[in-house]
Amino acid sequence: MGAVRARYDERVGSGALTGDAAQAEAASRLDALAVALSAPQKRGLFSKPPEPVRGVYLWGGVGRGKSMLMDMFFAEAKISPKRRVHFHEFMAEVHERLDVWRKMGEADRKRSPWRVKDAGDDPIAPVARQIASEARLLCFDEFQVTQIADAMILARLFDAVFAHGVTVVATSNRQPDDLYKDGINRALFLPFIQRLKERCDVVELASARDYRLDRLVEAPVWYAPLGVGSAAALDMAWTRLTLGAEPQHCVLTVKGRKLEVAREAAGVARFTFEELCARPLGSIDYLAIAATFHTLILEGIPLLTPDRRNEAARFVSLIDALYEARVKLVASAAAEPDRLYTDGDGAFEFQRTASRLFEMRSASYMAEERRSLPEN
């Protein structure tokens, strides 16, 4: 038995997890990959990079434990350098690097350590070389493709990354054939899907249970008033909903601006009210959050007095975005929704938001599938 499966069985034995045959099988498959990565690799002919070890594309519904298994695998993978990153953040970085290369002068390009001979003005080759220098193992959380700008470069980018000997492991809610489904010019994206299936074993985490939903309905999702008890309840909710996955940091790029997500794991993002509603964010930022995460934990919603009407307006926009996407909300607040904002500009209109907040606590809302939002 390998280290990943041993970690998994240890957590089942301790009672932290419920044993699941599909999770156990996926753990064993990730063990096999960890062993292959630890084996010495021979250089190819004429010092070409070795063929990368075949990776894993682990997919399944929300709440099946994909991020938890990725945690275990990444910790046990004996290869360096390695990197784990949210796919949305990775693609934002790629576009930024492509832009930097395009703006470089010819002299600077020639001096760059990432220059690829005979690549001409094409920025894909040097950017792929730079990515490969940073990671022999590249692990993606939440692999999804919704933007045409991403779809049009992925095949060429990953062809080049694979050519440098990089192994890819990814978790996703979609099987490869459903990536960028119904997207603009999808025919141009299909070679990437084929390449992904050639370079990664596609493993379905076919658990029948949505453990996230089980954990959402087994405890309240709205904690009031604020205090030590509500803070502790949110900490417990975080652990419960992420199946104990390690929190990650990621950056969402929204119309060229960076939106920091200090804590996210297993498709769950955690923010304070101040982080989301006391800063100059707008509906486009909240839509980006709703499109990226299936559950939001929001800490410290205060009473929305007249002098906080701007924060109240942002909170309304946030809840609208979450509601339309059917994102699940777990929150701590100073009061019940209908007592949060009773006086001031917009207080009457806030009744609609309060109604939505009550609905978002219902079992029927919890059981609804997440909805895709229009591309921003």
N, C-alpha and C positions, 0 to 999 in steps of 0.2 A: 504494500500500500504506500502511495506517495504522500508527500507532505500536505498537499492541498486537501486530499480526501481525509487525511488524519486530522487536520484542523476542523474540517466539516464535521466529522464523526465526534470529535471532542465537544463541539458546541451542541450537537444533538444530545450527547450523553449528559451534558450539564443541565439540559432543559431549556437552554437559550433558544434552540430551534426545534421545530417539529420535523422528524425525519421525513424526507421526501425522495422517492426513488429517482425522479427526474433530476433533482439537484445533485444527488449522489453520483449519478452517471455523468453529469456535466463536470463535477469535481474530478472524477477519474480521467476524463478527457483532457482537462486542463493539466492534470498531473503528467500525462504522457507528453504534452507539449513542454512543460517545465524540464522534464528529463532530456528531451531532444535539444532544447536550448543550452543545456549545461554541457553537452558533448562538444569536444574540440572540433572546430570547423577548419577544413582545409581550404586554402586559397585556390581559386580557379586558375585556369591556364593564363599565362602572361599577366599574373598578378591581378586578375579580375576579381571583384568581390565574390564570395561564395554564394551559391544559391541559398536564399533565405529558407529557414525552417518554415514549413507550412503552418500558418496561423490558425486561429479559431474565430469564427463569427458566431457568437452566442446570442440567440434571439428567442423572444417569448413575450407574453403579455406583461402588463404592468404588475409589479408586486410579486414576481416569481422568484426573486433572489439573485438576479443577474449581477448586480453591483456587489453584493456580498461575496459572490464567488470570484469576481474580478479582484476584490481586495485580497482574498486568500492567495490567488494565483500571483498577483503582482509582488506580494511580499515574499513568495517562495521562488520566484524566477531568478536563477543565478546567472544573470547576464548583465553586462554593463557596456555602455550606458543604456538606460531604459527610461521611458517616459510614459506617464499616464495623464490624459487630458480629456476634457469634455470636447466632443467633436465640434460643437458650435464654436468654442473658443479656438480650437485648432484651425478651423477654416478662416476665422477672422484674422488670425496670425498670418496664414498663407497669403491672403489678399493684401495684407500690409507689406509683407516681404516682396511680393510681386511688384507692388507699386514703388517700393524703394529701389528695386533693381531697374525698373523702367526709367526712373528719374536720374540714375547714375550716368555720369559722363563716360565716354569710351575709355579714357585713361584710368578711371577708378575701377571700371569693370575688369580691365586687364590686370590690375593689381590685386583684385579680390581673390581670396583663397577658394571661393566657390565658383570661380569661372570654369566653364566647361568648353573645351576647344570645339570649334565648329558649330556652337549653338547659336551663333549670330545674336540677333536681338531678342530671341526667345527667352523669357525669364523663368520658364518652368524648370529647365535643366539645372541652373544654379541654385534655385530655391530648393529643389529636391535634394541636391547634394548637401546643402546646409542642414536640412531636416535629418538626413541620414547620418550626418556627423554627430548629431545630438542624441540619437537613439538607435540601437540595433533592434530593440523591441519597442514598438509603439502601440500603446493600449488606449483605445477610445471608449469613453463612456457615452451612452445615448447617441449612437450612430444614427443620424437621420439626414436626409437631403430634401430641402424644401425650396432652396433658392436656385434660380437658374444660373446665377453667377458661379455657384459652387458646382452645379451639375456639369457645366461646360468645360471645366478644367480637370475634373477628378480622374478621368481615365489616363490622361497624359501625365498628370502629377504622380499617380500611384504606379504607373508603369516605370517611371524614373526612380521612385523610392524603392520599389521592389528590386530594380536592377542594381541598386547599391547594397542589397543583401539584408534589407530590413524585414523583420517579421511583424505582422499586424495581428492584434487581438482586439475584438470589438464586441460591445454589447448593444443590442438594439431591440426595439419593440416590433420591428418589421423584418420579415424574411427578405433576403437580397432582391428577389424578383419584384417586391413591392416598393422598393426604394424609388423616390421621386415619381410615385404613381400619379398619372394624369398630369405630369409636369409639362411645361412648354418645351417643345423640341425634344421630347423624351427619347426619340430614336437615337439621338446623338449621345445619350447617356448609357445606352444598353451595353456598349463595349466595356464600360467600367464594371457593370454587374457581372459580366462574364469573367473579367480579370479577377474580381474579388473572389468568385467561386473557385477559380483556378488556384489561387494563392492561400485560401483559407478553407478549412473544413467547416461546413455549416452545421451547427449543432442547435437543435431546437430544445429549449427548456420547456418541455411540454407538460408542466405541472398543471393539474386541473384547478388548483386553488390560487386565488388572488390573495396572497398573504397581507398585502397592503390594505385591501378592503376589509379583511377580517379584523385587522388592527384598528382601522378607522371606526368600525361600528362597535368595537368592544369597549370603547371608552368615550366620554364626551369630547367634543371638538371645539367647544367654546367655554373658556374659563374666566369667570368674573366673581368677585372684583380682583384687581391686581394685588399681588402680594407674594409672599414666600411660597404659598401653596400653588398658585397658578404658574409661577416660574418653574417649580419642580415638576408640575404636570406637563409643561411643554418639553422639558428635558426628557421625560419619560416617553412622550409622544414621538420625539425625534428618534430615540433609540428603537422604539417599537416599529415605526414606519420605515426606517432604513434597514431593519434587520441587523442593526449594529454595524453597518458599513462605515468606514472611515470618512469623516467629512473632507471635502475637497474645496478648493477655491477655484472659481472660474470668472472669466470676463466676457460679458455679452457685448457685441458691437451693434449699436443702434444708430443707423444713419451716420456712421463715422465717429460716433461718440462711444466711450467705454462705460459700461455699467457693471460695477463690481458686484459679484456674488460671493460673499465671504465664506458662506457655508452651504454646501450642497452635497447630496449623496443619494444614490438610488432614485434619482428623479424627483427628490424632495429638496426644496430650497428653504432656507431659514433667514428671515429678516426681522429687524425691529421696525416698529412704526416710524421711528425717526429716520431710519435709512431709506424708507420708501416714500414717505409722505411729507417729511419736513424738508426734503431737498427738492430742487426745481426739476422734477421728473414729470412726464406727461403720459398720455394714453399710449403713445407709441412704445414707451419703455415698458409699460405694464403689459401690453400685447406681446412684447418680446419675451417677458417672463412667463406669461401664460402659454406661449407656444413652445417653451423649452422645458418646463417642469410640470409634472402631473399633480403635485401637491405643494402647497405653500404653508409654512408655519410662520405666523406673524405675532410678534411679541409686543405687548405694551400699548395697546390702543387706548388713548386717554379719552376723557370727556371732551367733546368737541365744542368748546365755548365760542362765542362770537369772535373773539380775537384770534381764533384758529380756523377761520373760514377757508383759508388757502389750503391748509392741511386737510380739511374736511372735503374740499373739492377734489383733491388728489385721491383721497381714500375712496370716494365715490367712483372715480375713474378706474382705480385698481379693482374694486369689487366687480364693476361692469365687465372688465377684461377677463377676470377669473370665472365669472358666471357664464359668459358666452362660450368660453372654452371648456366649461365643466371641470375646471381645476378644483381640487379639493382644498379646503381651508381649515386649518387648526389655529386657533388664536386665543390670546389672553387679552382681556379688556377691562376697563374700569366699570363697565355696566353691561347689561343686556343690550342688544342692538337698538331696540326702540327707545332706550334711555341715553344713547350716546350723544345725540345732537338734537336738543329740543328747543333751542333758542338761537336765533341769528340768521344771517343770509343763507338761504338754501336749506334751512331746517325742515320746511314743509316738504321739499323735494327729496330730502334724506329718507323720508318714510319708505320710498321705493327701495332704497338701498337696504334699509332695515328688514323689509320684507324678503329681499333676496338673501340676506344673511341668515334669516330663520329657515328659508328653504334649503340653503346650502348645508344645513345641519340634518336634513331629513335622510332617512334610509334610501328613499327613491333617488335623491340627488347623488348620494354616495355611490349607488350602483350604476349610474349612467356612465357610458363610455365617454372618454375625452373627445372633444371636437377639434378638428383642424380649423385654424383661423386663416383668413386671407393673407397672402404674402404682403408684407409691409412695403 
